[in-house]
Amino acid sequence: MAEAGIGRVLVASLHQAIADILPTRLEFYENWLSPDGLRNGTIGLAPLAAVLSFLRLEGDAYGLVTTRAGEYAADWTMAALPDVGRAIARRLPTWARARVALQLSRRMVHDSYIGSRAIVRVRRGVANVDIRASIFCGVRERSAEPRCGFYAAAIGRFLHLLGATGEVEVRRCRATGDSGCILTVALRPRPGAGAGEAP
C-alpha cells in the first residue's frame, strides 16, 4: 500500500492510462502523479483526489482513462500472482474461473484504496458486486454519468484473462445520487460447455 492506503497498482494504472489517452496532458497530471511518488509509493489520497477531480473536467476522456486504468490494474494484478496459481485457475471449469475472477476483483478493490471494499453475491448466474466507499464516486456535485468504470473494466478484464465470459454493467452509482455503487455481472458458460460448466 502507498501512503494513506492508496494502492500502487491504482496509481500506476491511472498514470499509464493518462499517458495513453491524454499524452499531451501527462506533464500536468505528473504534478500529482510524480514519477518519484510512483516509484516510492508516496502518493496519497489528496493528490489522487486532485487527479480524479481534474479528469472529470476532461469530458469523454475521463471514461476512457478510467476504463483503460481498470484493464491495466487487472493485468498487473494477474501478472503478480504466482505462476502456479494462474495455471491452476485457468484449468478450472468455466464457472469456477468466473468465481476466481470475482475474488480477484474483490481483492483489487480493497488493495486500490484501503477504505474501499467489495461485497460479491452470486445467484442464478448473476453476480452483484457492491462497491463500498468507491474512491472514484465521492463527488461534491451529482454526476450525470456513473463513475464506476474503473471497477467494471477491471472485472471484465479478469474474466477475459481467465477465459471466462460475462457482461458487466453498472446498475447504481453513488456519484449519480444513488445510495451506493452496484455492478452486475451476468456470468455465462462458454459456447459448447457442458451442464457441469454452468455457474
C-alpha positions as CSV (number, residue, x, y, z in Angstrom):
1,M,0.0,0.0,0.0
2,A,1.1,3.5,-0.8
3,E,0.7,6.5,1.6
4,A,-2.8,6.9,3.1
5,G,-3.9,3.4,1.9
6,I,-3.7,4.2,-1.8
7,G,-2.6,1.1,-3.7
8,R,0.4,1.4,-6.1
9,V,-1.4,-0.5,-8.8
10,L,-4.3,2.0,-8.8
11,V,-1.9,5.0,-9.1
12,A,0.4,3.3,-11.7
13,S,-2.6,2.2,-13.8
14,L,-4.1,5.8,-13.8
15,H,-0.7,7.2,-14.7
16,Q,-0.3,4.8,-17.7
17,A,-3.8,5.3,-18.8
18,I,-3.4,9.1,-18.9
19,A,-0.1,8.6,-20.8
20,D,-2.1,6.5,-23.4
21,I,-5.2,8.6,-23.7
22,L,-4.1,12.1,-22.8
23,P,-0.3,12.2,-23.6
24,T,-0.2,15.9,-24.0
25,R,-1.7,16.3,-20.5
26,L,0.6,13.9,-18.8
27,E,3.1,16.5,-17.6
28,F,0.2,18.4,-16.0
29,Y,-1.0,15.3,-14.1
30,E,2.5,14.4,-13.0
31,N,2.3,17.4,-10.7
32,W,0.4,14.9,-8.5
33,L,1.3,11.5,-10.0
34,S,5.0,12.2,-9.9
35,P,7.5,9.6,-11.2
36,D,9.3,9.7,-7.8
37,G,6.0,9.2,-6.0
38,L,5.1,6.3,-8.2
39,R,8.4,4.6,-7.5
40,N,8.4,5.3,-3.8
41,G,4.7,4.6,-3.2
42,T,4.3,8.0,-1.5
43,I,1.3,9.3,-3.5
44,G,-1.6,9.8,-1.0
45,L,-5.3,10.5,-1.1
46,A,-5.1,14.2,-1.6
47,P,-3.0,14.0,-4.9
48,L,-5.2,11.2,-6.2
49,A,-8.4,13.1,-5.4
50,A,-6.9,16.1,-7.3
51,V,-6.2,13.9,-10.3
52,L,-9.7,12.5,-10.4
53,S,-11.2,15.9,-10.0
54,F,-9.3,17.3,-13.0
55,L,-10.0,14.2,-15.0
56,R,-13.7,14.7,-14.6
57,L,-13.2,18.0,-16.4
58,E,-11.8,16.3,-19.4
59,G,-15.1,15.2,-20.9
60,D,-15.3,11.8,-22.5
61,A,-11.6,11.2,-21.8
62,Y,-12.5,10.5,-18.1
63,G,-14.3,7.3,-19.0
64,L,-11.6,6.3,-21.5
65,V,-8.8,6.8,-18.9
66,T,-10.6,5.1,-16.0
67,T,-11.6,2.1,-18.2
68,R,-8.0,1.7,-19.5
69,A,-6.7,2.0,-16.0
70,G,-9.1,-0.7,-14.8
71,E,-7.8,-3.0,-17.5
72,Y,-4.2,-2.3,-16.6
73,A,-5.0,-2.9,-12.9
74,A,-6.4,-6.3,-13.7
75,D,-3.5,-7.2,-16.0
76,W,-0.9,-6.3,-13.4
77,T,-2.8,-8.0,-10.5
78,M,-2.9,-11.2,-12.6
79,A,0.8,-10.8,-13.5
80,A,1.7,-10.6,-9.8
81,L,0.1,-13.9,-9.0
82,P,2.4,-17.0,-8.7
83,D,2.7,-18.8,-12.0
84,V,1.3,-22.0,-10.4
85,G,-1.8,-20.1,-9.1
86,R,-2.5,-18.7,-12.6
87,A,-2.0,-22.1,-14.2
88,I,-4.4,-23.8,-11.8
89,A,-7.0,-21.1,-12.1
90,R,-7.0,-21.4,-15.9
91,R,-7.6,-25.2,-15.7
92,L,-10.8,-24.9,-13.6
93,P,-14.3,-25.2,-15.1
94,T,-15.7,-22.0,-16.6
95,W,-18.0,-21.3,-13.6
96,A,-15.1,-21.7,-11.2
97,R,-12.9,-19.4,-13.3
98,A,-15.6,-16.8,-13.1
99,R,-15.7,-17.1,-9.3
100,V,-11.9,-16.6,-9.2
101,A,-12.2,-13.5,-11.4
102,L,-14.8,-12.1,-8.9
103,Q,-12.5,-12.9,-5.9
104,L,-9.6,-11.2,-7.6
105,S,-11.8,-8.2,-8.3
106,R,-12.9,-8.0,-4.7
107,R,-9.2,-8.1,-3.5
108,M,-8.2,-5.5,-6.1
109,V,-10.9,-3.1,-4.8
110,H,-9.6,-3.2,-1.3
111,D,-6.0,-3.1,-2.4
112,S,-6.7,0.0,-4.5
113,Y,-7.9,2.0,-1.5
114,I,-7.9,0.7,2.0
115,G,-11.2,2.4,2.7
116,S,-13.0,0.6,-0.1
117,R,-14.3,-3.0,-0.2
118,A,-16.5,-5.1,-2.5
119,I,-19.2,-7.4,-1.4
120,V,-19.9,-10.1,-4.0
121,R,-23.1,-12.2,-4.1
122,V,-23.8,-14.7,-6.9
123,R,-27.3,-16.1,-7.6
124,R,-28.5,-18.0,-10.6
125,G,-25.6,-17.0,-12.8
126,V,-25.7,-13.3,-11.9
127,A,-23.2,-11.6,-9.6
128,N,-24.0,-8.4,-7.7
129,V,-20.8,-6.5,-6.8
130,D,-21.5,-3.9,-4.1
131,I,-18.6,-1.4,-4.0
132,R,-18.4,0.4,-0.7
133,A,-16.6,3.7,-0.4
134,S,-15.6,3.9,-4.1
135,I,-12.7,6.4,-4.4
136,F,-14.0,7.3,-7.9
137,C,-17.5,8.2,-6.8
138,G,-17.1,10.6,-3.9
139,V,-18.1,13.7,-5.8
140,R,-19.3,17.0,-4.4
141,E,-21.8,17.5,-7.2
142,R,-24.0,14.8,-8.7
143,S,-22.7,13.4,-11.9
144,A,-24.8,12.8,-15.0
145,E,-22.8,9.6,-15.7
146,P,-21.7,6.7,-13.4
147,R,-18.1,6.9,-12.3
148,C,-17.5,3.2,-11.6
149,G,-15.9,2.4,-15.0
150,F,-12.6,1.5,-13.4
151,Y,-14.2,-1.4,-11.5
152,A,-16.4,-2.5,-14.4
153,A,-13.4,-2.6,-16.7
154,A,-11.2,-4.5,-14.2
155,I,-13.9,-7.2,-13.6
156,G,-14.4,-7.7,-17.3
157,R,-10.6,-7.9,-17.8
158,F,-10.3,-10.5,-15.0
159,L,-13.0,-12.6,-16.7
160,H,-11.2,-12.4,-20.0
161,L,-7.8,-13.2,-18.7
162,L,-9.2,-16.3,-17.0
163,G,-11.1,-17.4,-20.1
164,A,-14.5,-16.9,-18.5
165,T,-17.4,-14.9,-20.0
166,G,-19.7,-12.3,-18.6
167,E,-21.3,-9.0,-19.1
168,V,-20.5,-6.3,-16.6
169,E,-23.0,-3.4,-16.1
170,V,-23.0,-0.5,-13.7
171,R,-26.5,-0.6,-12.2
172,R,-26.2,2.0,-9.5
173,C,-23.5,4.7,-8.7
174,R,-23.1,6.9,-5.7
175,A,-21.8,9.7,-8.0
176,T,-25.2,9.9,-9.8
177,G,-27.1,10.2,-6.5
178,D,-27.7,6.5,-5.7
179,S,-27.1,5.3,-2.2
180,G,-24.2,3.1,-3.3
181,C,-22.4,1.5,-6.3
182,I,-23.7,-1.8,-7.6
183,L,-22.3,-3.6,-10.6
184,T,-24.0,-6.7,-12.0
185,V,-22.1,-9.4,-13.8
186,A,-24.1,-11.8,-16.0
187,L,-22.0,-14.9,-16.0
188,R,-22.4,-17.2,-19.0
189,P,-20.9,-20.6,-19.8
190,R,-18.7,-20.6,-22.8
191,P,-20.2,-21.9,-26.0
192,G,-20.3,-25.7,-26.1
193,A,-19.8,-26.0,-22.3
194,G,-21.4,-29.0,-20.7
195,A,-24.0,-28.9,-18.0
196,G,-21.4,-29.1,-15.3
197,E,-19.8,-25.9,-16.6
198,A,-22.7,-23.5,-15.8
199,P,-22.2,-21.1,-12.9
